[in-house]
Amino acid sequence: MNELMSSGVELMLIGMGIVYAFLAMLIIAIKSMSALVLRYFPDTSVNQHAGTHHGQDLGTIAAISAAVHQYRKKHSKQD
């Protein structure tokens, strides 16, 4: 029984070592790909958030704002 337990612990440690090594390689690969993309494709701004528009689509924003205002005015609760 003692030999069976030692084999089980050995197998567990080997499996955990393989998983740890794979995760370490995955982190290294992701960091290197990120560095390559930032180096060769620097045209995307890092400081710009996805939700910001910077005045590119003001007509659409104005139309949506007007529609929301009209809807709220039409469906307002009148006591």
C-alpha positions as CSV (number, residue, x, y, z in Angstrom):
1,M,0.0,0.0,0.0
2,N,2.9,2.4,0.7
3,E,4.3,1.9,-2.8
4,L,0.9,2.7,-4.3
5,M,0.7,5.9,-2.3
6,S,4.2,7.0,-3.3
7,S,3.3,6.3,-7.0
8,G,0.1,8.4,-6.6
9,V,2.0,11.3,-5.0
10,E,4.7,11.1,-7.7
11,L,2.0,11.1,-10.5
12,M,0.3,14.1,-8.8
13,L,3.5,16.1,-8.6
14,I,4.4,15.3,-12.2
15,G,0.9,16.4,-13.4
16,M,1.0,19.6,-11.4
17,G,4.5,20.4,-12.7
18,I,3.3,19.9,-16.3
19,V,0.3,22.2,-15.7
20,Y,2.5,24.8,-14.1
21,A,5.0,24.7,-17.0
22,F,2.2,25.0,-19.5
23,L,0.7,28.0,-17.8
24,A,4.2,29.6,-17.5
25,M,4.7,29.1,-21.3
26,L,1.3,30.5,-22.0
27,I,2.0,33.7,-20.0
28,I,5.3,34.1,-21.8
29,A,3.7,33.6,-25.2
30,I,0.9,36.1,-24.5
31,K,3.3,38.8,-23.2
32,S,5.6,38.4,-26.2
33,M,2.7,38.5,-28.7
34,S,1.4,41.7,-26.9
35,A,4.8,43.3,-27.1
36,L,5.1,42.4,-30.9
37,V,1.6,43.8,-31.6
38,L,2.4,47.0,-29.7
39,R,5.7,47.4,-31.5
40,Y,4.6,46.8,-35.1
41,F,1.1,48.2,-34.9
42,P,1.3,51.3,-32.8
43,D,-1.5,53.2,-34.6
44,T,-4.2,52.2,-32.1
45,S,-4.3,54.6,-29.2
46,V,-3.9,53.0,-25.8
47,N,-5.4,55.9,-23.9
48,Q,-8.6,56.0,-26.0
49,H,-11.5,54.0,-24.5
50,A,-13.9,52.0,-26.6
51,G,-16.9,54.2,-25.4
52,T,-15.4,57.5,-26.4
53,H,-16.3,59.1,-29.8
54,H,-14.4,62.3,-29.9
55,G,-17.0,64.0,-32.1
56,Q,-16.9,61.5,-35.0
57,D,-20.6,60.7,-34.9
58,L,-22.4,63.7,-33.4
59,G,-25.3,63.4,-35.8
60,T,-26.2,59.9,-34.5
61,I,-25.8,61.0,-30.9
62,A,-28.1,64.0,-31.5
63,A,-30.7,61.8,-33.2
64,I,-30.7,59.3,-30.3
65,S,-30.9,62.1,-27.7
66,A,-33.8,63.7,-29.5
67,A,-35.6,60.3,-29.8
68,V,-35.1,59.6,-26.1
69,H,-36.3,63.1,-25.1
70,Q,-39.4,62.7,-27.3
71,Y,-40.1,59.3,-25.8
72,R,-39.8,60.5,-22.3
73,K,-42.0,63.5,-23.0
74,K,-44.7,61.3,-24.6
75,H,-44.6,58.6,-21.9
76,S,-44.1,60.7,-18.8
77,K,-46.4,60.0,-15.9
78,Q,-49.0,62.7,-15.4
79,D,-50.6,62.7,-12.0
